[in-house]
């Protein structure tokens, strides 16, 4: 017969650490010292708190810490406890660890709830066992976990997109709803914006375009917008139906972002207050390698206050595993870098490639298929289901798009990790706030966390080691720029410094030799490892700027979002003003602009009569927003009647120049900030091209692109030579570089020059309403009498003056590149705008200063 076990009531241990000793099936005698400290501190200080963040660095055994807290509270308090992981693969891993290593009985409740085992459902519902599930198991419109008492979120900083997705309507391009909405928004955006929205891109910059529909404008057609979406969303498309069902009656709390690849409708901060399964829990625990300075964790989770328990003193300063960073682009060309990656993958046997986008992952897949014969290629669907086939394959490469969390390859599973591209903006909202509003400081720690998660996929314990092959201009800038190192962990700083040194002024053979020593783990690598250790003792970590101010306002930011969700615009305005009272740091100038705009939008909604006090308050806030971020053109429109006086921050800059600087910034980002080598190479190519008549036109296009214009060329019949386009103004060229000053300009060429604006409007999307100025670039000083009527309205730019102007423009751009600090710096943008206008390097300056051809050319018979 079975033992009778109901003789005595179950007694809970004094704390989760002591509880571990009661688990008879555990494989370890006790928890580690740092785990014991944090578990005892939790029980003594935070057991009764509603929201708790535990800092548990990689390799600290955070899974055991979380499961022990869950099982201890289950016994002591009778809690229904659910432990959430990012993926099903991690759910299975956690379940296996709990049962086989820790002796904790848990149940796997991931996937479709209709498929749950009845016994497992009962075990959770009665509090007999802890449930392990995915984020989406709780964050959906009808979760199985209706009323959990305890929620533990593993890798909390990886949860943002999973959580926000619940209230995000993501409408992909080339879908019926996207097409319908593009037509709906068409009257409310410019022709160029419509072209970008519908995929008529004129250059690579258009592929990253994002814009926001201003809230006052959105309020005017929100009901009609909802009706369009209603007509295209049905239960048969769950990825649209369920988020739309949650936000449809709360559009006043949402923002609409238009991007080149999607339309996104979502709240600024996830309104988790509306999700009873989440807010109804007695306690929510967030486990992460970082505590989220500056209130980032509160923004991610939609909570006003989270109590934090840092890792024990001493454990925070120790690194986990060893990484050998390789930066091939510091010494090699693009083709040499690709060849080196392939050679290292062959020597490693198994490798993992992480990249931010699906197109990039596809390119890596094609490269592997062509250059890694005999290798099996895995994608994220293969790995998320089960990584065992990859780990068990000797020659394999896993290529994962936008998966910087949740999949680990410790020990011998993988020794080569390839990171290609910076996971900067993970959605259109982040991209808009960083690039358009210039508020990148808000995301400093979040981006850093993503990069560190990515770099640590193969180093999960102290004994692990991995080579990290870094490519992609922005990622190389982020990791190889010594100016950014102070914000990293000391041991990571030492690893990066060592990697940059080993990657500079070397050949591919040099790097391969070092990689061989790393793979063999021989005495050569031991010496390198000691060098890194020595360096780490000499370094310290600094906090990102303005974190204290961001931390002080986050409860009011969440309060603002919750008030909007409930239609309480008066409270929303109060909370927004409180936020603004604390945002003083210069690095938060763009974020301050955003909150002035949000405050103005709330006040605008409280206005009942034109010109009433709330309308005046709205205009004042919009004016302050424009003063803080004059580079956002639609803020100028909102603030036009505000009457707010200009501040030192405000500069009267045209929308054309604003757009020009944005595109220059993208050019500079693509060239990198570590050095100016790519910039100087491009300049050299342009100057050399302009010196030869057969390469003049292509160099002319490149010059326009470098100057921040949408530049292009076409070789079809009657097409213009290069064109440089802005937002509403463009110039169209007829290049006559092969002419001589003695050549008499003919009627045929004149007719072509005059007709170029019509050709552009007929063939280049988004230019229908654009002011297009034809310009003739030529050394000619005379024109035939028959050409004169055709040249009416055509401006002349003598070839000599054009080259002189170019030689003046290049140093201005060089100076701006030299002081370029990175994306979204509003102070740099303002300086760039002033420089371009002062030096006459704008489209408006060309239109104003270039003379008409008929005024300066001598007309001869």
C-alpha positions in Angstrom: 0.0 0.0 0.0 1.1 3.6 -0.5 2.3 5.8 2.4 -0.4 7.8 4.1 0.8 11.4 3.9 -2.0 13.4 5.5 -1.0 12.9 9.1 0.5 16.4 9.7 -0.2 19.7 8.0 2.5 21.0 5.7 4.8 23.6 7.3 6.6 26.1 5.1 10.3 26.7 5.6 11.5 30.1 6.9 12.6 31.3 3.5 13.0 29.9 -0.1 16.6 29.0 0.5 15.7 26.9 3.5 12.9 25.4 1.4 15.4 23.9 -1.0 16.7 21.6 1.7 13.3 20.1 2.1 13.2 19.0 -1.5 14.2 15.3 -1.3 14.7 14.8 -5.0 17.2 17.7 -5.5 20.5 17.0 -7.1 22.5 19.6 -5.1 23.0 19.8 -1.4 22.3 23.5 -1.1 21.8 26.7 -3.0 24.9 28.7 -3.9 25.9 31.5 -1.5 24.8 34.4 -3.6 21.4 32.6 -4.2 21.0 32.1 -0.4 21.6 35.8 0.2 19.1 37.0 -2.4 16.4 34.4 -1.3 16.8 35.4 2.4 16.6 39.1 1.6 13.5 38.5 -0.5 11.8 36.7 2.3 12.8 39.4 4.9 12.1 42.5 2.8 9.9 41.9 -0.2 7.5 39.0 0.4 4.6 41.4 0.8 5.4 43.8 -2.0 3.2 43.8 -5.1 5.9 44.3 -7.7 9.5 43.1 -7.2 12.5 43.0 -9.5 15.4 40.7 -8.8 18.8 41.3 -10.4 20.2 37.9 -11.3 23.1 38.1 -13.7 23.7 35.5 -16.4 25.1 32.3 -14.8 23.7 33.1 -11.4 21.1 30.3 -11.4 18.1 32.6 -11.7 15.8 29.8 -12.7 16.4 28.0 -9.4 15.8 31.3 -7.5 12.5 32.0 -9.3 11.2 28.4 -8.9 12.1 28.3 -5.2 10.2 31.5 -4.5 7.2 30.1 -6.4 7.2 26.7 -4.7 7.8 28.3 -1.3 4.9 30.7 -1.7 2.8 27.9 -3.0 3.2 26.0 0.2 3.3 28.9 2.7 0.5 31.1 1.2 -1.4 28.6 -1.0 -0.5 30.7 -4.1 -1.4 29.7 -7.6 2.0 30.4 -9.1 2.9 30.7 -12.8 6.5 31.1 -14.0 6.7 32.7 -17.5 9.4 32.2 -20.1 9.8 33.8 -23.6 9.5 30.6 -25.6 8.2 27.1 -25.5 11.7 25.8 -25.8 12.6 27.6 -22.6 9.5 26.3 -20.9 10.6 22.7 -21.6 14.1 23.5 -20.4 12.8 25.0 -17.2 10.4 22.1 -16.6 13.3 19.7 -17.1 15.6 21.6 -14.7 12.8 21.8 -12.1 12.1 18.1 -12.1 15.5 16.5 -12.7 17.9 18.9 -10.9 15.9 20.8 -8.3 13.3 18.3 -7.2 10.4 20.8 -7.7 7.2 19.3 -9.1 6.0 21.6 -11.9 3.5 21.4 -14.8 4.0 22.5 -18.4 1.0 24.7 -19.3 2.3 26.2 -22.5 0.6 26.2 -25.9 -3.1 25.9 -26.6 -5.1 25.7 -23.4 -7.5 23.2 -24.9 -4.6 20.7 -25.1 -3.6 20.9 -21.5 -3.6 17.7 -19.6 -6.5 17.7 -17.1 -4.3 16.5 -14.3 -1.9 19.3 -15.0 -4.6 21.9 -15.0 -6.0 20.6 -11.7 -2.5 20.6 -10.2 -2.1 24.3 -10.9 -5.6 25.4 -10.0 -5.5 23.6 -6.6 -2.1 25.1 -5.8 -0.5 21.6 -5.8 2.2 22.5 -8.4 3.8 25.5 -10.0 2.8 26.1 -13.7 5.4 26.9 -16.3 4.2 28.8 -19.4 5.2 31.4 -22.0 4.5 35.1 -21.8 1.7 34.7 -24.3 0.1 32.2 -22.0 -0.8 35.0 -19.7 -0.7 38.0 -22.0 -3.6 37.3 -24.3 -7.3 38.4 -24.4 -8.6 35.1 -22.9 -5.8 33.4 -20.9 -6.1 30.1 -19.0 -4.4 31.9 -16.0 -7.5 33.9 -15.0 -6.5 34.6 -11.4 -2.9 33.7 -10.5 -1.6 34.8 -7.1 2.0 34.9 -8.1 3.5 35.7 -11.5 7.2 35.3 -12.1 8.5 36.8 -15.4 11.9 35.4 -16.4 14.2 37.6 -18.6 11.9 40.5 -17.9 13.6 42.8 -20.3 12.9 40.4 -23.1 9.1 40.6 -22.4 8.3 44.1 -23.7 7.3 43.2 -27.2 5.5 40.1 -26.0 3.5 42.2 -23.5 3.0 45.2 -25.8 1.8 43.0 -28.6 -1.4 42.3 -26.7 -2.4 45.9 -27.3 -0.7 46.4 -30.6 -2.4 46.3 -34.0 0.5 45.5 -36.3 -0.6 45.8 -40.0 2.0 44.5 -42.4 2.6 46.0 -45.8 1.0 44.3 -48.8 -2.1 43.1 -46.9 -5.6 44.1 -47.7 -6.0 46.1 -44.5 -2.7 47.9 -45.1 -3.8 48.9 -48.6 -7.2 50.2 -47.3 -5.5 52.2 -44.6 -3.0 53.7 -46.9 -5.8 55.1 -49.0 -7.6 56.2 -45.9 -4.5 58.2 -44.7 -3.6 59.5 -48.1 -5.5 62.9 -47.7 -3.7 63.4 -44.4 -0.1 62.8 -45.4 2.2 64.2 -48.1 2.5 62.5 -51.5 6.1 61.5 -50.6 4.9 59.9 -47.4 2.2 58.1 -49.2 4.8 56.7 -51.7 6.9 55.5 -48.8 3.9 54.0 -47.1 2.9 52.0 -50.2 6.4 50.8 -51.1 7.4 53.3 -53.8 10.8 53.9 -52.3 13.3 56.2 -54.0 16.3 55.0 -52.0 17.4 52.9 -49.0 16.5 55.7 -46.6 12.9 55.3 -47.5 13.0 51.7 -46.2 13.5 53.0 -42.7 11.0 55.8 -42.8 8.5 56.2 -40.0 6.1 58.9 -39.1 3.3 59.5 -36.5 -0.2 60.8 -37.1 -0.5 63.8 -34.8 -3.1 63.1 -32.1 -5.3 66.2 -32.8 -5.5 65.1 -36.4 -6.2 61.5 -35.4 -9.1 62.6 -33.1 -10.8 64.2 -36.1 -11.2 60.9 -37.9 -10.8 58.2 -35.3 -14.4 56.9 -35.8 -13.9 56.6 -39.5 -10.6 54.9 -39.0 -12.2 52.3 -36.7 -14.9 51.6 -39.3 -12.2 50.9 -42.0 -10.4 48.5 -39.7 -13.7 46.8 -38.6 -14.4 46.0 -42.3 -11.1 44.1 -42.6 -10.7 42.4 -39.3 -12.4 39.1 -38.4 -12.0 36.3 -36.0 -10.3 34.3 -38.8 -7.3 36.5 -38.5 -6.5 36.2 -34.8 -3.2 38.3 -34.9 -5.4 41.3 -35.8 -8.7 40.4 -34.3 -7.6 40.0 -30.6 -5.5 43.2 -30.2 -8.1 45.2 -32.1 -10.8 43.9 -29.8 -8.9 45.4 -26.9 -7.9 48.8 -28.3 -10.9 49.6 -30.5 -12.8 51.5 -27.8 -9.6 53.0 -26.5 -8.2 54.7 -29.6 -7.9 57.9 -27.5 -5.1 56.1 -25.6 -3.3 54.9 -28.7 -0.8 56.3 -31.2 -0.8 55.6 -35.0 2.6 55.1 -36.6 3.1 54.9 -40.3 6.2 53.0 -41.5 7.7 51.7 -44.6 6.9 48.1 -43.7 3.9 48.4 -41.4 1.2 50.5 -39.8 1.3 50.3 -36.0 -1.5 51.3 -33.6 -0.7 51.0 -29.9 -0.5 52.8 -26.6 2.8 54.5 -25.6 3.0 52.2 -22.5 1.2 48.8 -22.3 -2.0 49.4 -20.3 -1.5 46.3 -18.1 -3.8 47.8 -15.6 -6.6 46.7 -17.8 -5.5 43.0 -17.7 -7.0 41.5 -14.6 -5.1 38.3 -14.8 -1.9 40.4 -14.4 -2.9 43.1 -12.0 -5.0 40.8 -9.8 -2.0 38.8 -8.7 -0.8 39.3 -5.1 2.8 39.7 -6.4 4.6 40.0 -9.7 8.3 39.2 -9.8 10.6 40.3 -12.6 13.9 38.5 -13.0 16.6 40.1 -15.2 20.3 40.6 -15.5 19.7 44.3 -15.0 17.3 46.2 -12.8 16.4 48.7 -15.4 17.8 52.1 -14.3 15.7 55.1 -15.2 12.4 53.3 -14.7 12.7 51.2 -17.9 11.2 48.1 -16.2 8.1 50.1 -15.1 7.6 51.4 -18.7 8.0 47.8 -20.0 5.4 46.4 -17.6 3.0 49.3 -17.2 3.6 49.5 -13.4 4.0 52.6 -11.4 6.5 51.3 -8.9 8.7 48.2 -8.7 10.8 47.4 -5.7 14.3 46.3 -6.6 16.6 43.7 -5.0 20.1 43.9 -6.5 22.5 41.0 -6.9 24.7 40.5 -3.8 27.7 42.8 -3.6 30.6 41.3 -5.4 28.5 39.1 -7.6 27.5 42.1 -9.7 31.1 42.8 -10.6 32.0 39.4 -11.8 31.6 38.4 -15.5 30.1 35.2 -16.8 32.3 33.1 -19.2 34.7 34.6 -21.6 34.1 36.2 -25.0 36.7 36.8 -27.7 35.3 39.7 -29.8 36.3 39.9 -33.4 35.7 43.1 -35.4 36.7 42.2 -39.0 35.5 45.5 -40.6 38.2 47.4 -38.7 40.8 45.9 -41.1 39.0 44.0 -43.9 36.7 44.8 -46.8 33.2 43.5 -46.9 34.0 40.6 -49.2 37.0 39.7 -47.0 34.8 39.8 -43.9 32.3 37.4 -45.5 35.1 35.0 -46.5 36.6 35.2 -43.0 33.2 34.4 -41.4 32.8 31.3 -43.6 36.3 30.1 -42.8 35.7 30.5 -39.0 32.3 28.7 -39.3 34.0 25.8 -41.1 36.6 25.6 -38.3 34.0 25.9 -35.5 31.7 23.3 -36.9 28.6 24.8 -35.2 27.9 28.5 -35.3 24.9 30.8 -34.5 24.1 33.9 -36.5 21.9 36.6 -34.9 20.6 39.5 -36.9 17.8 42.1 -36.4 15.8 41.5 -39.6 14.3 38.7 -41.7 15.9 40.1 -45.0 19.3 40.0 -43.4 18.7 36.4 -42.1 17.7 35.4 -45.6 20.9 36.8 -47.0 22.9 34.9 -44.4 21.0 31.7 -45.3 21.8 32.1 -49.0 25.5 32.7 -48.1 25.6 29.6 -46.0 23.9 27.5 -48.7 26.5 28.6 -51.2 29.7 28.7 -49.1 29.3 26.1 -46.4 28.9 22.8 -48.2 27.8 19.9 -46.0 26.4 22.2 -43.4 22.8 21.9 -42.2 21.0 25.3 -41.9 18.6 25.9 -39.0 16.2 28.8 -38.6 14.4 30.1 -35.5 11.4 27.8 -36.0 13.6 24.8 -35.9 15.5 26.0 -32.8 12.5 27.2 -30.8 10.8 23.9 -31.1 13.9 21.9 -30.1 17.5 22.9 -30.3 18.7 19.3 -29.9 19.0 18.6 -33.6 21.2 21.6 -34.0 23.4 20.7 -31.0 23.7 17.1 -32.2 24.8 18.1 -35.8 28.6 18.4 -36.2 28.3 20.8 -39.2 25.5 23.3 -38.6 24.6 27.0 -38.6 21.6 28.4 -36.9 20.5 31.7 -38.4 18.0 33.6 -36.2 16.2 36.9 -37.0 15.3 39.2 -34.2 15.9 36.6 -31.5 18.4 38.1 -29.0 16.8 36.4 -26.0 15.7 33.0 -24.8 17.8 30.6 -26.8 21.1 29.6 -25.2 24.0 27.5 -26.5 26.4 27.0 -23.5 29.5 24.8 -23.3 30.4 22.9 -26.4 27.0 23.5 -28.0 28.5 26.5 -29.8 31.8 28.3 -29.7 31.2 30.8 -32.5 28.5 33.5 -32.3 28.0 35.9 -35.3 26.2 39.2 -34.5 25.2 41.1 -37.6 23.4 44.4 -37.0 22.3 46.4 -34.0 18.9 45.6 -32.4 18.2 49.3 -32.0 14.5 49.9 -32.7 12.3 46.7 -32.3 9.1 48.4 -33.4 7.9 51.6 -35.1 7.2 53.4 -31.9 10.8 52.9 -30.7 12.1 54.0 -34.1 9.9 57.1 -34.1 10.9 58.2 -30.5 14.6 57.6 -31.2 15.0 58.9 -34.7 12.3 61.5 -35.2 11.9 62.8 -31.7 15.6 62.5 -30.9 15.0 60.8 -27.6 17.4 58.0 -27.9 18.6 58.5 -24.3 15.3 56.9 -23.1 16.4 53.6 -24.7 20.1 53.6 -23.8 19.9 50.8 -21.2 17.3 48.8 -23.2 19.5 48.7 -26.3 22.5 47.8 -24.2 20.6 45.0 -22.5 19.6 43.6 -25.9 23.2 43.7 -27.2 24.5 42.0 -24.0 21.8 39.4 -24.2 22.9 38.7 -27.8 26.6 38.6 -27.0 26.0 36.2 -24.1 23.9 33.5 -26.0 26.9 31.1 -25.8 28.4 32.1 -22.4 25.9 31.1 -19.7 28.2 29.9 -17.0 31.7 30.8 -15.6 33.4 28.0 -17.6 31.8 28.9 -21.0 33.7 30.7 -23.8 32.7 32.0 -27.2 34.1 33.9 -30.1 31.8 36.8 -31.1 32.1 37.9 -34.7 30.7 41.4 -35.0 29.5 43.0 -38.2 27.1 45.7 -39.2 28.2 49.3 -39.1 25.9 50.4 -36.2 26.7 47.3 -34.1 30.4 47.8 -34.6 30.0 51.4 -33.6 28.1 50.4 -30.5 30.7 47.9 -29.3 34.0 49.1 -30.8 33.7 52.8 -30.0 35.7 53.3 -26.8 33.6 56.4 -25.9 30.7 54.1 -25.1 32.6 51.5 -23.0 32.3 53.4 -19.7 28.7 52.3 -19.5 29.5 48.6 -19.8 30.5 46.0 -17.2 34.3 46.2 -16.5 35.0 42.7 -17.7 33.1 43.4 -21.0 35.1 46.7 -21.4 38.3 44.6 -21.2 36.9 42.1 -23.6 36.0 44.8 -26.1 39.3 46.6 -25.8 41.2 43.4 -26.3 39.0 42.5 -29.3 39.4 45.9 -31.0 43.2 45.7 -30.5 43.4 42.2 -32.0 41.2 43.3 -35.0 43.1 46.5 -35.9 45.8 46.5 -38.6 45.6 42.8 -39.1 44.9 40.3 -42.0 42.3 37.6 -42.2 45.1 35.1 -41.6 46.1 36.8 -38.3 42.5 36.6 -37.1 42.2 32.9 -38.1 45.4 32.1 -36.2 44.0 33.7 -33.1 40.7 31.9 -33.6 42.5 28.6 -33.8 44.3 29.3 -30.5 40.9 30.2 -29.0 39.3 27.0 -30.3 42.2 24.8 -29.0 42.1 26.6 -25.7 45.9 26.4 -25.6 48.6 28.3 -23.8 48.3 31.2 -26.3 44.6 31.7 -25.5 45.4 31.4 -21.8 47.7 34.4 -22.0 45.1 36.3 -23.9 42.5 35.5 -21.2 44.8 36.7 -18.5 45.3 40.0 -20.3 41.5 40.5 -20.3 41.3 39.7 -16.6 44.1 42.1 -15.8 42.3 44.8 -17.8 39.0 44.3 -16.0 40.6 45.1 -12.6 41.6 48.5 -13.8 38.1 49.6 -15.1 34.8 50.7 -13.6 31.3 51.2 -14.9 29.4 54.5 -15.1 25.7 55.0 -15.2 24.0 56.4 -18.3 23.2 60.2 -18.1 19.8 61.4 -16.8 18.8 58.0 -15.3 17.7 59.7 -12.0 15.3 62.0 -13.8 13.8 59.2 -15.9 13.3 57.1 -12.8 11.6 60.0 -11.0 9.0 60.5 -13.7 8.1 57.0 -14.7 5.2 56.6 -12.2 3.6 59.7 -13.7 4.2 58.4 -17.3 2.3 55.2 -16.4 -0.3 57.3 -14.7 -0.7 59.4 -17.8 -1.2 56.3 -19.9 -3.7 54.7 -17.5 -5.7 58.0 -17.4 -5.8 58.1 -21.2 -7.0 54.5 -21.3 -9.9 55.5 -19.1 -10.7 58.7 -21.0 -9.7 60.9 -18.1 -7.9 63.6 -20.0 -7.7 66.0 -17.0 -5.7 63.6 -15.0 -3.6 62.8 -18.1 -2.7 66.5 -18.5 -1.8 66.7 -14.8 0.5 63.7 -15.0 2.1 65.0 -18.2 2.8 68.3 -16.6 4.4 66.5 -13.6 6.6 64.6 -16.0 7.8 67.8 -17.6 8.6 69.4 -14.3 11.3 66.8 -13.8 12.9 66.5 -17.3 15.7 69.0 -17.2 18.8 67.1 -18.5 20.1 68.2 -21.9 20.2 64.6 -23.1 16.4 64.5 -22.5 15.6 67.4 -24.8 13.9 65.2 -27.4 12.0 63.3 -24.7 10.9 66.6 -23.2 9.5 67.6 -26.6 7.5 64.4 -26.7 5.9 65.1 -23.4 5.1 68.7 -24.3 3.3 67.3 -27.3 1.5 64.7 -25.2 0.5 67.3 -22.7 -0.8 69.5 -25.6 -2.8 66.6 -27.0 -4.5 66.0 -23.6 -5.3 69.8 -23.2 -6.6 69.9 -26.8 -9.1 67.1 -25.9 -10.3 69.1 -22.9 -11.0 72.2 -25.1 -14.7 72.7 -25.9 -14.6 76.1 -27.7 -11.9 77.5 -29.9 -9.7 79.8 -28.0 -10.8 78.7 -24.5 -8.2 78.2 -21.7 -7.6 74.6 -22.6 -7.1 75.4 -26.3 -4.6 78.0 -25.3 -2.8 75.5 -23.0 -2.6 73.1 -25.9 -1.1 75.6 -28.2 1.4 76.6 -25.5 2.4 73.0 -25.0 2.8 72.4 -28.7 4.9 75.6 -28.9 7.2 74.3 -26.2 7.4 71.0 -28.0 8.6 72.8 -31.1 11.1 74.8 -29.1 12.6 71.6 -27.7 12.6 69.7 -31.0 12.4 72.0 -33.9 13.5 69.2 -36.2 10.0 67.6 -36.1 8.2 69.3 -38.9 4.6 68.6 -37.8 5.2 70.1 -34.4 5.8 73.4 -36.2 2.3 73.0 -37.8 0.7 72.2 -34.4 2.4 75.2 -32.7 1.8 77.7 -35.5 -0.7 79.7 -33.6 0.7 79.0 -30.1 2.2 82.5 -29.5 5.0 80.9 -27.5 8.1 83.0 -27.7 11.2 81.4 -29.2 13.8 80.1 -26.8 17.5 79.6 -27.3 16.7 76.0 -28.3 14.4 77.0 -31.1 15.7 77.7 -34.5 13.7 78.7 -37.5 14.6 76.0 -39.9 12.6 74.9 -43.0 11.0 71.5 -43.3 13.2 70.9 -46.3 16.4 71.3 -44.2 15.0 69.2 -41.4 14.5 66.3 -43.8 17.9 66.9 -45.4 19.6 66.6 -42.0 17.7 63.4 -41.2 19.0 61.8 -44.4 22.5 63.0 -43.7 22.3 61.5 -40.3 21.3 58.2 -41.8 24.2 58.4 -44.2 26.6 59.0 -41.3 25.1 56.1 -39.3 25.6 53.8 -42.3 29.3 54.9 -42.6 30.0 54.4 -38.9 31.2 56.6 -36.1 34.3 54.7 -35.1 36.3 56.5 -37.8 35.8 58.5 -41.0 37.3 56.0 -43.5 34.0 55.2 -45.3 33.2 58.9 -45.5 36.5 59.8 -47.0 36.4 56.9 -49.4 33.0 58.1 -50.7 34.3 61.7 -51.0 37.3 60.6 -53.0 35.0 58.6 -55.3 32.7 61.6 -55.8 35.5 64.0 -56.6 37.2 61.6 -58.9 33.9 60.9 -60.7 33.1 64.6 -61.2 36.5 65.1 -62.8 35.6 62.8 -65.7 32.7 63.4 -68.1 31.9 59.6 -68.4 31.5 59.3 -64.6 30.1 62.7 -63.9 26.5 61.8 -63.6 26.9 58.9 -61.2 29.2 61.0 -59.0 26.5 63.8 -59.2 24.0 61.3 -57.8 26.3 60.2 -55.0 27.0 63.8 -54.1 23.2 64.5 -53.8 22.8 61.4 -51.5 25.7 62.5 -49.3 24.1 65.9 -49.0 20.9 64.4 -47.7 18.7 64.5 -50.8 16.8 61.7 -52.3 19.0 61.4 -55.4 18.5 59.3 -58.5 19.2 58.9 -62.2 17.6 57.2 -65.2 19.1 56.1 -68.5 15.8 55.8 -70.4 14.9 58.0 -73.3 14.2 61.7 -72.5 15.0 61.0 -68.8 16.8 63.7 -66.8 20.3 63.4 -65.6 20.5 63.3 -61.8 17.7 64.7 -59.6 17.9 65.8 -56.0 14.6 65.7 -54.1 13.5 67.0 -50.7 10.0 67.0 -49.2 8.2 69.5 -51.4 11.1 70.9 -53.4 13.4 69.3 -55.8 16.0 70.1 -58.5 16.3 68.2 -61.8 19.6 68.4 -63.7 20.6 68.3 -67.3 24.4 67.6 -67.2 26.5 68.8 -70.0 29.9 68.0 -68.5 31.4 67.0 -71.8 30.8 70.4 -73.3 33.3 73.2 -73.7 33.1 76.9 -72.9 33.2 77.5 -76.7 30.3 75.1 -77.3 27.1 76.8 -78.4 24.2 75.2 -76.5 21.5 73.8 -78.8 17.7 73.7 -78.8 17.4 69.9 -78.3 19.4 69.9 -75.1 17.4 73.0 -73.9 14.1 71.3 -74.6 15.2 68.2 -72.6 16.2 70.4 -69.7 12.9 72.2 -69.7 10.9 69.0 -69.8 12.6 67.2 -67.0 10.1 68.3 -64.2 7.3 66.8 -66.2 9.2 63.5 -66.6 9.9 63.4 -62.8 6.2 64.0 -61.9 5.2 61.2 -64.4 7.8 58.7 -63.3 8.9 59.3 -59.7 6.3 58.5 -57.0 5.3 61.2 -54.5 6.4 64.1 -56.7 3.1 65.1 -58.2 2.7 68.2 -56.1 6.4 69.0 -55.8 8.0 72.2 -56.8 10.7 71.0 -59.3 13.4 73.3 -60.6 15.3 72.4 -63.8 19.0 73.2 -63.7 21.5 73.1 -66.5 25.1 72.2 -65.5 27.4 73.2 -68.4 30.6 75.0 -69.2 28.7 76.7 -72.1 28.3 80.4 -72.0 26.4 80.8 -75.3 23.1 79.3 -76.6 21.5 79.2 -80.0 18.6 81.5 -80.6 16.3 78.5 -81.0 17.2 77.3 -77.5 16.3 80.6 -75.8 12.5 79.9 -75.5 13.1 76.4 -74.1 15.5 77.8 -71.5 12.9 80.1 -70.1 12.5 78.9 -66.4 15.7 76.8 -66.6 18.5 77.8 -64.1 22.1 77.7 -65.1 24.9 76.3 -62.9 28.3 76.7 -64.6 30.4 73.6 -64.4 33.2 75.6 -62.8 30.9 77.0 -60.1 29.4 73.6 -59.5 32.8 72.1 -58.8 33.7 75.0 -56.6 30.4 74.6 -54.7 31.1 70.9 -54.2 34.5 71.7 -52.8 32.9 74.0 -50.3 30.2 71.5 -49.4 32.6 68.6 -48.7 34.4 70.3 -45.7 31.1 71.2 -44.2 30.0 67.6 -44.3 33.4 66.5 -43.1 33.1 68.7 -40.0 29.6 67.5 -39.3 30.7 63.9 -39.6 33.6 64.5 -37.3 31.4 65.7 -34.5 28.5 63.4 -35.2 27.6 61.7 -31.9 25.1 59.1 -33.1 21.4 58.9 -33.9 18.8 61.4 -32.7 21.1 64.0 -31.1 19.0 67.2 -31.3 21.8 69.5 -30.6 23.8 68.1 -33.5 20.8 68.3 -35.8 20.3 71.9 -34.9 23.9 72.7 -35.6 23.8 70.8 -38.9 20.7 72.7 -40.0 22.3 76.0 -39.3 25.5 75.1 -41.1 23.7 73.9 -44.2 21.6 77.0 -44.5 24.5 79.3 -43.6 26.6 77.8 -46.3 23.9 77.7 -49.0 23.9 73.9 -49.2 20.1 73.4 -49.3 17.6 73.1 -52.2 16.0 76.4 -51.2 19.4 78.1 -51.5 20.0 76.6 -55.0 16.5 77.8 -56.1 17.2 81.3 -54.7 20.7 81.9 -55.9 21.1 80.2 -59.3 20.4 82.6 -62.1 18.1 81.9 -65.1 20.0 80.6 -68.1 18.6 83.2 -70.3 19.9 85.9 -68.0 23.5 84.9 -68.2 24.0 83.0 -71.5 24.6 84.9 -74.6 22.0 84.2 -77.3 23.5 83.8 -80.8 22.1 83.0 -84.2 
